[in-house]
Amino acid sequence: MGKSIENDATFGGEGRLSTSTEDSTSAKNLASTTKNSSVDRNELLLDITLKTMVLLHHNQQLQNKLTALQMETRNFVRSCLRKTTGPGCADLQNRDD
């Protein structure tokens, strides 16, 4: 490796001489940054996965409640269609839907 010429924007893009120590340090910093970046991505994916699991569970609970309400409504309408007495039943039978 030894010495290499790199472009440095602070000097108008002119080449500058760097030592192998600087190259080694840069490589270590890049490797460390890549490792940290990978860890950050893994933590983010884990966080997204956990939030998704919570949302799926909540959606399942809401779906169960919705299904129960649909059954209750269906039973109420059937009951009202069988008899005309009861609160709200007269309104159902007078509708022209």
C-alpha positions as CSV (number, residue, x, y, z in Angstrom):
1,M,0.0,0.0,0.0
2,G,2.4,2.7,1.2
3,K,1.4,6.0,-0.1
4,S,-1.6,6.9,-2.3
5,I,-3.0,10.0,-3.8
6,E,-6.6,11.0,-2.9
7,N,-8.8,13.8,-4.0
8,D,-9.5,16.3,-1.2
9,A,-12.5,18.6,-1.8
10,T,-11.1,21.2,0.7
11,F,-8.2,21.8,-1.6
12,G,-10.2,22.2,-4.8
13,G,-10.0,18.5,-5.7
14,E,-6.2,18.6,-5.9
15,G,-4.5,15.3,-5.1
16,R,-3.0,14.9,-1.6
17,L,-0.5,12.3,-0.3
18,S,-1.8,10.0,2.4
19,T,0.1,7.4,4.4
20,S,-0.7,3.8,4.8
21,T,-1.6,4.5,8.5
22,E,-4.4,6.9,7.3
23,D,-5.6,4.3,4.8
24,S,-5.7,1.7,7.6
25,T,-7.6,4.0,9.9
26,S,-10.1,4.9,7.2
27,A,-10.7,1.2,6.5
28,K,-11.3,0.5,10.2
29,N,-13.7,3.4,10.4
30,L,-15.5,2.3,7.3
31,A,-15.8,-1.3,8.7
32,S,-17.0,0.1,12.1
33,T,-19.6,2.3,10.4
34,T,-20.8,-0.6,8.2
35,K,-21.1,-2.8,11.3
36,N,-23.0,-0.1,13.2
37,S,-25.2,0.5,10.2
38,S,-25.9,-3.3,10.0
39,V,-26.8,-3.4,13.7
40,D,-29.0,-0.3,13.3
41,R,-30.8,-1.9,10.3
42,N,-31.3,-5.1,12.3
43,E,-32.7,-3.2,15.3
44,L,-35.0,-1.3,12.9
45,L,-36.3,-4.5,11.3
46,L,-36.9,-6.1,14.7
47,D,-38.8,-3.0,15.8
48,I,-40.9,-3.1,12.7
49,T,-41.5,-6.8,13.1
50,L,-42.7,-6.4,16.7
51,K,-45.0,-3.5,15.8
52,T,-46.4,-5.5,13.0
53,M,-47.1,-8.4,15.4
54,V,-48.9,-6.0,17.8
55,L,-51.0,-4.6,14.9
56,L,-51.9,-8.0,13.7
57,H,-53.1,-9.0,17.2
58,H,-55.1,-5.8,17.5
59,N,-56.6,-6.2,14.1
60,Q,-57.6,-9.8,15.0
61,Q,-59.3,-8.6,18.1
62,L,-61.2,-5.9,16.1
63,Q,-62.2,-8.4,13.5
64,N,-63.6,-10.7,16.3
65,K,-65.6,-7.8,17.7
66,L,-66.9,-6.9,14.3
67,T,-68.0,-10.4,13.6
68,A,-69.8,-10.5,16.9
69,L,-71.6,-7.3,16.2
70,Q,-72.6,-8.5,12.7
71,M,-74.1,-11.7,14.3
72,E,-75.9,-9.6,16.9
73,T,-77.3,-7.3,14.2
74,R,-78.3,-10.2,12.0
75,N,-80.1,-11.9,15.0
76,F,-81.8,-8.6,15.9
77,V,-83.1,-8.1,12.3
78,R,-84.4,-11.7,12.1
79,S,-86.1,-11.3,15.4
80,C,-87.8,-8.1,14.3
81,L,-88.9,-9.6,11.0
82,R,-90.6,-12.4,12.9
83,K,-92.5,-10.1,15.3
84,T,-93.6,-6.5,15.2
85,T,-93.2,-5.8,18.9
86,G,-90.0,-4.6,20.4
87,P,-88.0,-1.4,20.4
88,G,-86.8,-0.4,16.9
89,C,-88.6,-3.3,15.1
90,A,-91.4,-1.2,13.7
91,D,-88.9,1.1,12.0
92,L,-87.3,-1.9,10.3
93,Q,-90.6,-3.3,9.0
94,N,-91.7,0.1,7.6
95,R,-88.6,0.6,5.5
96,D,-88.7,0.1,1.8
97,D,-85.1,-1.1,1.1
